[in-house]
Amino acid sequence: MPVILAEKPSQAKAYAAAFQIQEKKDGYMRLKPCSLFPDGAVLTWGFGHLLELRAPADYESSWKKWSLDTLPMLPAHFRFKPNPRAFKQLKVVKQMLQEADSIIIATDCDREGENIARSVIDYTKTSHKPIRRLWINSLEKDEVYKGFEQLREGADYFSLYEEARARQFSDWIVGMNASRLYTLLLKQKGINEVFSVGRVQTPTLKLIYDRQKEIEAFEPEPYWELEGTFRAEAGEYKGKYKKRFGSKEEVLRIWKEHGLKKDTEGTISSIKKEEKQEKPPLLHSLSSLQTTMNRKYKMSPSAVLKTVQSLYDEPLKAVSYPRTDTRHITSGEFNYLKGNLNRMQDCMNASFEPASLTPSKRFVDGGKVQEHHAIIPTKKVLSEGQFEKLNRAQQQVYKEIMNSVLAMFHRNYVYEETTLETDVQGLIFESKGRVDSQLGWKELFPAPKKKKEQEDKTLPPVTEGEQVKAYVQAAEKETQPPKPYTEGQLINMMKSCGKWIEDDEASKKVLQETEGLGTEATRSTIIQTLQKQEYIRIQKNVVEVTAKGRALCEVVEGTLLSKPLLTAKWEAFLKQIGSGEADKEAFLKQTEAFTKKLVEEAPAGMTNMQTNPDQVAASKKQPQRAEPIALCPVCQKGQLMERKSFYGCSEYANGCKFTIPKTLLKKKITQAQVKKLCEKGETQVIKGFKGKKPFDAKLKRKENGVEFVFPSKDNASS
């Protein structure tokens, strides 16, 4: 009997929906015999990784103590141990795999999914059995069944496992050694902190640090511009002389040379009108979706990933596989989207006549689709009613994905741009205006009022040669510093840093081909890791480096560990392993050589440290910003935040008084329970409240607080 190995319970549940269940057991279920599985099948699952790499002390007793003398630590063979949080499930999976006559790997269709399954298969010594692979982009019932009809050979994906193992082992080698190395060296400098170092997180931190240093080192420089306000018969408009002036004296010289006065006259010397068009934006990859949602709604990249994953998973199954780096689809996806166009329009309340029902290479290009296509709605298009039942974050993300697809069928945005040139005493002042001719796809993405006003600068109807009144002035301004990264910009920077980070063309090429730092699936996690390690602080969506992060960046300055190029070259090597073009062992030998060199050279870099150890200690005492838990169900504007003794709405200062106690009748209320209370109106039964007698109850939301709901009794107000 075949055993189907899923990555997690929700994924297994989606697979089971495509078949008939014979019986459910603890940790697995049996599927009834059918045409695909004449003898039935067993469906079991992991909880993500069921195994983890052993700690240094498990290899050598001398590695237990953190000492520079034991570095570098380079295991001859890597060993795994059960994940203590999933030990019981591992026993179930082991038994099922050992009893199986064949195995179907049905974990996520990516590098890590392959690793999760294959590592357990190796651990249970069942790799000799026939192995097939499920490879799908959607958890919809018909797509799941179709995927099981078209199972692929497991051997075709073994190189992905090799790639994942190479990454996992190299991350251990670099992380374990470099973290101990810099922790011990910085301790000698008086900083008693643990410093986590990694091949992706450290160069990412360095990007943020470098931007912060640019801002700190920036010295504003004054400059002058000549600005004019012109009054024609049909109305007023503004213009600017093209050249900037570096000094006031230069402005005065031009002013005198041309005999300028504040109140003078000018002539409209040129009127040029040009029709311009903008094509619809590309479909979304995970990175582009994260960047867009952060720009529009200040949603963190991790929150976007969590939300789009919830739309992909059981029970919604409303969007395709989210961890994709592709912004294109194939003709197959285009055809089903075309067939569902009316339903998608109804869901988004977007009525328009499609510009074309023929696939455009801009969106539909099978050559640019590798494992996964762009994020798009599944065939299970939500109705307007189903859409309304989503929480606010899900609505925002689903709407963005849906509108990106609708835009593909919409007309181009067309506008007329007018350029006026006004001659004042021989100086040409330029004015630009824009008038929309056809909103097209922009109807789906209405711009905020302020941005709309900036874009729509209309000019009065004037004629060439017309005389106008001119009011000219010299405006003193100053250059502006670079802006710190937002979370969304950081995701984009990590993805595209090759465009401007490295100087030489060969380095740029490597960075661009590997798409910068990290992968679609890991970038938001890297940002979270930097926060957790207290290297960065995110306040009002702005990312800044802490004193601890600054200290680390100072001492890794100049090493390959601080440069995106190292990570990009490693990622390029890993991709070659994944495609079967390179060898895992050669990659690990390079990693070991790099680590040995780092251990030798790092002590010399400690002289670069300028951060005072007291600054690191002081920054630890600063309160960290709480992360939002859920949209406030009362005001629908603020976010529920964790406070010292309660959960409260961020709009408290504006009058929202909704709060939930953190401890209620000696029972701690968790963030997960608060989230469910806000989004669903009540929690599941919570055990262990202690009144006169211990009792169990649900919490139900009421106007400005909560009340108890007893499983089989009337409500009792709290």
C-alpha positions, -999 to +999 in steps of 0.1 A: +000+000+000+014+034-009+021+060+018+015+097+010+037+120+030+024+156+034+043+185+050+016+195+076-019+185+087-037+212+067-020+201+035-030+164+043-066+175+049-067+192+014-053+160-002-078+138+017-107+160+003-099+146-032-105+110-020-128+091+004-115+085+039-118+050+053-106+058+088-088+085+107-061+076+132-038+096+154-012+110+130-025+094+098-056+084+079-064+056+055-080+063+021-106+040+005-096+020-025-102+039-058-091+039-094-058+056-085-052+035-054-069+001-059-057-011-025-062+022-008-035+044+006-022+058+038-019+096+042+004+109+069+022+142+076+049+161+093+048+193+113+073+209+089+107+194+098+105+163+119+143+162+123+170+187+131+208+188+129+226+179+160+243+205+182+282+208+182+285+190+216+268+159+200+299+155+177+328+163+200+327+168+238+352+196+235+328+215+213+304+219+242+324+248+256+325+281+236+362+286+230+383+301+202+406+271+205+380+247+192+372+267+160+365+259+133+341+230+142+338+208+110+319+176+114+331+147+092+295+136+088+264+155+097+239+138+120+202+144+127+180+139+158+142+140+162+126+174+166+115+173+202+083+191+194+073+164+168+087+132+183+053+115+186+045+122+149+079+111+138+072+076+153+039+075+134+056+085+101+084+060+106+060+031+111+040+041+081+070+044+058+085+011+070+052-007+063+047+010+029+054-008-004+059+026-021+061+063-011+046+094-026+063+127-015+036+153-012+053+180+007+056+216-006+069+217-041+103+234-034+138+228-021+127+227+016+097+205+009+120+180-007+143+181+023+115+177+048+104+144+031+137+130+020+154+135+054+127+115+071+129+088+043+167+086+049+163+085+087+138+057+085+160+038+060+132+035+034+149+053+005+152+019-014+114+018-019+098+032-051+093+069-047+071+092-067+065+130-064+033+150-063+040+184-079+010+209-080+004+246-077-030+246-061-047+227-032-081+227-050-098+193-051-096+188-088-060+200-091-050+177-063-066+147-080-051+156-113-017+158-096-021+123-082-031+111-117+002+126-130+027+117-103+063+122-113+094+101-107+109+108-073+144+105-088+138+136-109+138+157-078+166+141-058+190+169-068+167+194-051+173+174-019+210+175-025+207+213-029+187+216+003+212+195+022+241+215+009+224+247+021+215+232+055+250+219+062+267+250+050+244+272+071+254+250+101+291+254+093+290+291+089+264+299+115+279+278+143+315+288+138+310+325+129+284+330+157+308+316+183+338+334+167+322+369+169+305+363+202+338+354+218+358+382+201+332+409+210+331+396+246+368+404+247+358+439+238+333+441+267+300+431+250+285+402+268+259+393+241+254+363+219+260+373+182+242+352+157+259+353+123+248+338+090+256+338+053+223+356+044+213+375+076+247+392+081+250+408+046+213+418+049+221+436+081+251+452+065+228+467+038+206+484+064+237+495+083+253+510+052+221+530+044+221+542+080+257+553+077+249+572+045+222+591+063+243+599+093+273+610+071+250+631+048+257+668+048+230+689+031+242+712+004+223+744-005+211+751-040+189+776-057+162+773-083+143+799-104+106+794-100+078+812-118+041+817-114+025+827-147-009+843-152-025+837-186-059+848-198-074+814-191-057+808-157-026+804-136+002+779-139+037+773-124+070+766-140+107+761-133+140+770-150+157+737-157+192+745-143+200+744-106+225+769-092+251+760-066+254+795-051+234+826-045+260+846-064+254+825-095+217+832-092+222+869-088+245+869-119+219+852-141+192+875-126+212+906-136+223+893-170+187+888-180+173+919-163+148+898-143+122+914-120+099+898-096+069+911-116+076+909-153+062+895-185+068+863-205+058+846-237+046+811-242+072+800-267+063+763-270+034+739-264+040+702-269+013+676-263+021+639-263-001+609-257+015+584-233+005+549-222+013+526-193+008+489-195-008+469-167+016+459-140+030+423-140+014+396-120+028+390-084+056+370-071+058+367-033+084+395-031+064+419-053+033+412-033+051+418+000+066+450-013+032+463-026+013+454+005+039+471+027+037+502+006-001+504+005-010+491+040+023+490+060+018+453+063+050+435+073+065+410+048+060+382+074+023+392+078+019+391+040+034+356+038+012+344+066-019+359+051-013+346+015-005+312+030-038+312+048-055+320+014-037+290-002-042+265+026-073+245+036-101+255+039-100+285+016-077+272-012-084+305-030-049+313-044-021+294-060+012+284-044+026+316-027+063+310-024+070+318-060+097+340-076+079+341-110+057+369-123+044+350-153+019+322-161+015+296-188-013+294-214-030+268-192-035+292-163-044+320-187-072+299-202-088+291-168-085+327-157-102+338-190-129+313-183-135+328-148-132+364-158-169+372-151-168+356-117-136+375-108-152+408-119-183+400-098-161+393-067-143+425-071-173+445-082-152+455-113-173+459-144-153+465-176-151+452-212-119+432-216-094+448-240-083+414-252-088+377-245-056+367-263-025+359-241+002+386-241+038+377-237+041+403-210+021+380-187+020+345-204+054+331-210+060+294-203+097+298-208+098+320-176+078+296-155+100+270-138+085+251-107+057+276-100+038+303-118+028+338-105+004+341-076-031+340-090-066+331-079-075+294-082-105+281-101-124+284-068-131+321-072-147+335-040-181+349-042-188+384-030-203+369+002-173+346+008-150+376+002-168+396+029-162+368+054-124+370+051-106+390+077-093+424+067-057+413+059-070+384+038-094+408+019-065+432+012-042+405-001-068+387-021-080+419-037-044+428-047-039+394-063-073+394-079-069+430-093-034+421-107-051+394-128-080+416-138-055+443-149-040+418-173-074+418-192-079+456-189-070+484-213-038+504-210-038+536-189-036+565-214-030+601-206-020+633-224+011+651-212+015+688-220+048+706-218+048+744-218+078+765-223+076+801-211+102+826-222+110+853-196+138+876-207+155+848-226+152+822-198+130+792-205+107+780-177+092+746-182+057+735-170+042+700-172+006+689-169-012+656-173-048+648-182-062+613-181-076+601-214-084+565-204-080+552-168-079+516-180-064+492-155-059+521-130-096+519-123-088+488-103-061+506-082-075+540-072-046+562-061-048+580-027-062+615-030-029+632-023-010+611-049-038+617-074-035+654-069+002+653-075-002+633-107-031+654-121-014+687-127-037+703-153-026+734-173-050+761-185-058+762-222-032+786-236-019+794-270+016+795-284+029+831-285+005+843-258+018+870-234+016+862-197+022+880-165+053+864-148+062+864-111+097+850-107+117+842-076+149+825-066+140+797-041+167+785-018+166+747-012+189+720+001+197+684-010+179+657+010+195+626+027+187+591+015+157+577+033+159+547+056+145+514+043+109+504+050+103+467+054+088+465+019+118+484+004+142+460+022+125+430+006+130+447-028+165+456-019+174+421-009+160+408-042+176+433-065+207+445-047+229+433-076+217+462-097+238+487-077+258+471-049+288+456-066+311+476-089+323+451-114+300+436-141+308+400-132+296+405-096+265+423-107+257+394-131+259+368-103+238+389-080+211+395-106+210+359-118+205+347-082+181+376-074+202+390-046+199+379-010+178+350+002+148+334-016+112+342-019+104+319+010+131+331+033+134+369+030+107+378+055+121+352+079+155+368+076+141+402+086+123+386+116+155+369+126+174+402+126+146+416+148+147+387+172+185+389+175+180+426+183+202+438+154+174+459+140+144+478+152+113+485+131+093+516+141+064+529+120+076+507+092+111+522+092+140+498+097+170+510+118+201+492+131+205+489+169+238+494+187+242+457+188+237+454+151+261+483+145+289+466+166+286+434+145+287+453+112+318+473+123+338+441+130+327+422+098+334+452+076+355+442+046+351+404+051+332+383+025+307+376+052+295+412+050+291+412+012+260+402-008+283+387-035+293+358-012+257+348-006+249+352-043+278+330-054+268+304-029+231+306-041+243+302-077+263+271-067+233+258-048+211+262-079+236+243-099+234+215-074+196+216-076+198+213-114+223+184-112+252+205-127+273+207-095+284+186-066+273+190-030+306+178-016+326+204-036+303+231-022+308+220+014+346+219+009+344+256-003+323+264+028+349+248+051+377+267+034+359+300+038+352+292+075+389+284+082+399+317+066+373+336+086+386+321+119+421+332+110+413+367+098+384+379+121+406+389+151+423+416+130+389+431+122+381+438+158+401+471+156+372+485+134+348+485+163+337+520+173+305+512+192+308+516+229+298+484+248+277+506+271+256+517+241+247+480+234+237+475+270+217+507+270+198+498+238+188+465+253+168+485+279+148+504+254+112+490+250+106+471+218+076+479+196+048+454+200+036+436+169-001+440+159-022+409+167-054+416+148-077+443+135-097+459+163-133+445+159-149+476+175-134+506+156-122+487+126-092+511+123-067+502+150-048+471+157-049+450+189-015+453+206+000+436+236+005+459+266+019+453+301-013+438+316-038+438+288-044+438+250-057+471+237-065+490+206-039+512+190-066+538+184-071+543+222-060+579+220-087+585+194-115+571+216-115+533+211-117+517+245-117+480+235-095+460+258-089+423+268-072+414+300-040+394+297-049+373+327-085+365+335-094+346+366-058+334+369-058+321+333-034+337+309-050+347+276-027+341+246-022+362+215-036+333+194-068+334+215-071+372+212-066+369+174-095+343+172-117+364+194-112+395+172-116+377+139-143+351+147-161+367+176-153+340+201-125+316+212-125+279+214-132+265+249-104+276+272-097+253+302-086+263+337-104+295+347-104+297+385-134+313+402-149+299+433-145+266+414-123+258+384-143+260+351-139+259+313-155+284+290-153+302+257-146+339+256-171+359+235-166+395+224-190+422+237-191+459+231-159+470+249-147+437+264-154+400+267-179+376+284-179+339+292-198+314+271-202+281+289-203+249+267-237+238+279-249+266+301-263+301+296-238+330+292-224+346+324-211+381+321-175+387+331 
